[in-house]
Amino acid sequence: MGIFDRSKTSEIAQELLALKSKISELPQKFQTGTSVFGAGAGKAQEQIPTLCAVIDDAVKALKTGLDIHNRPITKPQITDGLKRLVTATRQPAFIGLVSVVLSPNGVIELEKNMKELEKIANRIK
């Protein structure tokens, strides 16, 4: 059954997956309009897929009670991990990196999505 009752797990997991879908669309909806080349380009382009992968990992953890290494994980640990992710996306270095691939409106939209992620994370505890 995992670490939650099925209805709460399903509800939160669906919210996380819907949010992941919105985040994954940001590069297509909010491109910078410039070609991205150079050493930092690959790293910049990896950020959105990495965010999405972390959300997938949280969904798996909610459903199974196991982390990415198949070790038991608690609800507070899942919450803390998602909150750390949100905090990391607010750092100037991260914002500078994603602004290579996202327009200013895309960066704003990403921040809105991160606020939503934080709200969802707070409901997990």
Backbone torsions as a table, in degrees:
resi	resn	phi	psi	omega
1	MET	NA	-21.9	-177.4
2	GLY	91.1	-164.6	-173.3
3	ILE	-98.1	-1.1	176.7
4	PHE	-125.5	165.3	167.5
5	ASP	-66.1	154.7	-171.8
6	ARG	-59.1	-39.6	-176.0
7	SER	-67.5	-42.1	179.3
8	LYS	-68.8	-41.9	177.8
9	THR	-58.8	-47.0	-178.4
10	SER	-63.3	-43.3	-178.8
11	GLU	-63.0	-49.3	-178.8
12	ILE	-68.0	-40.5	179.0
13	ALA	-61.7	-41.3	178.5
14	GLN	-65.0	-39.4	177.5
15	GLU	-64.1	-42.5	178.6
16	LEU	-63.8	-42.4	179.8
17	LEU	-66.8	-37.6	177.0
18	ALA	-65.1	-40.6	177.9
19	LEU	-66.0	-42.5	177.5
20	LYS	-57.7	-40.8	179.0
21	SER	-61.1	-43.6	178.5
22	LYS	-62.6	-43.9	-179.2
23	ILE	-64.5	-41.8	-177.5
24	SER	-65.1	-23.6	179.7
25	GLU	-84.4	-12.3	-175.9
26	LEU	-55.8	-45.5	-178.9
27	PRO	-61.3	-31.5	178.7
28	GLN	-78.0	-37.8	-177.4
29	LYS	-79.7	-29.6	-172.0
30	PHE	-130.0	51.7	177.8
31	GLN	-66.3	153.0	178.8
32	THR	-73.6	-21.5	-178.1
33	GLY	85.9	3.8	177.4
34	THR	-119.1	152.8	175.1
35	SER	-75.9	139.7	-177.4
36	VAL	-109.5	116.1	178.8
37	PHE	-133.5	169.8	176.1
38	GLY	102.1	179.6	-173.9
39	ALA	-63.3	-38.6	-177.4
40	GLY	-81.2	-11.8	-175.4
41	ALA	-62.1	-47.4	-179.3
42	GLY	-61.3	-44.2	179.6
43	LYS	-62.6	-41.4	178.9
44	ALA	-62.7	-43.2	-177.8
45	GLN	-70.2	-19.9	-179.8
46	GLU	-80.5	-16.2	-171.4
47	GLN	-64.2	-47.1	-179.1
48	ILE	-65.2	-47.4	176.3
49	PRO	-60.0	-33.3	177.9
50	THR	-67.0	-43.6	176.0
51	LEU	-57.7	-44.0	-179.5
52	CYS	-64.4	-38.3	178.7
53	ALA	-65.2	-39.2	178.4
54	VAL	-65.0	-39.8	177.1
55	ILE	-64.1	-42.4	175.6
56	ASP	-58.5	-41.6	179.1
57	ASP	-62.6	-39.0	178.2
58	ALA	-66.0	-39.8	177.9
59	VAL	-62.2	-45.7	178.2
60	LYS	-59.7	-43.9	-179.6
61	ALA	-62.8	-40.6	178.1
62	LEU	-62.3	-40.4	-176.2
63	LYS	-77.2	-33.2	-173.0
64	THR	-109.7	-21.2	-174.4
65	GLY	77.6	15.9	-178.7
66	LEU	-123.5	145.7	176.9
67	ASP	-83.8	-171.6	-176.6
68	ILE	-67.5	-14.6	177.7
69	HIS	-103.3	13.9	-179.5
70	ASN	61.3	32.6	173.3
71	ARG	-101.9	149.8	178.5
72	PRO	-57.0	141.4	178.6
73	ILE	-135.4	144.2	-178.7
74	THR	-98.5	164.4	176.9
75	LYS	-58.6	-45.4	178.0
76	PRO	-61.0	-33.8	177.6
77	GLN	-67.0	-39.9	177.5
78	ILE	-64.0	-46.5	178.3
79	THR	-58.0	-48.6	-179.0
80	ASP	-61.1	-40.4	179.0
81	GLY	-62.5	-43.8	179.0
82	LEU	-67.4	-37.8	178.3
83	LYS	-67.6	-36.2	175.6
84	ARG	-64.0	-38.5	176.9
85	LEU	-61.0	-46.6	178.8
86	VAL	-59.1	-46.3	180.0
87	THR	-60.0	-42.0	-179.7
88	ALA	-62.7	-34.8	-179.0
89	THR	-73.8	-10.8	179.2
90	ARG	-94.8	-2.8	-179.6
91	GLN	-75.2	141.1	-179.6
92	PRO	-54.3	-37.9	-179.2
93	ALA	-63.7	-40.7	178.7
94	PHE	-67.1	-45.6	-179.4
95	ILE	-60.4	-42.9	177.3
96	GLY	-61.3	-39.3	-179.2
97	LEU	-67.1	-48.6	-178.2
98	VAL	-70.8	-22.9	178.3
99	SER	-69.7	-10.1	173.5
100	VAL	-70.0	-32.6	-176.8
101	VAL	-111.8	-15.9	179.1
102	LEU	-114.4	141.3	174.4
103	SER	-67.4	167.7	176.9
104	PRO	-55.0	-38.6	177.0
105	ASN	-66.0	-33.3	177.1
106	GLY	-67.5	-39.4	177.2
107	VAL	-64.0	-40.7	177.0
108	ILE	-63.4	-43.5	179.3
109	GLU	-64.2	-39.5	176.9
110	LEU	-60.7	-42.6	178.5
111	GLU	-62.3	-39.2	176.4
112	LYS	-61.5	-42.1	178.8
113	ASN	-64.9	-36.4	179.2
114	MET	-68.8	-35.0	174.8
115	LYS	-63.5	-40.8	177.4
116	GLU	-64.3	-41.0	177.7
117	LEU	-60.7	-41.6	179.3
118	GLU	-62.3	-41.3	177.7
119	LYS	-62.8	-43.0	178.1
120	ILE	-63.4	-44.8	-179.9
121	ALA	-58.4	-41.4	179.7
122	ASN	-63.5	-24.8	178.6
123	ARG	-81.4	-14.6	-178.1
124	ILE	-71.6	-40.6	-177.1
125	LYS	-55.1	NA	NA
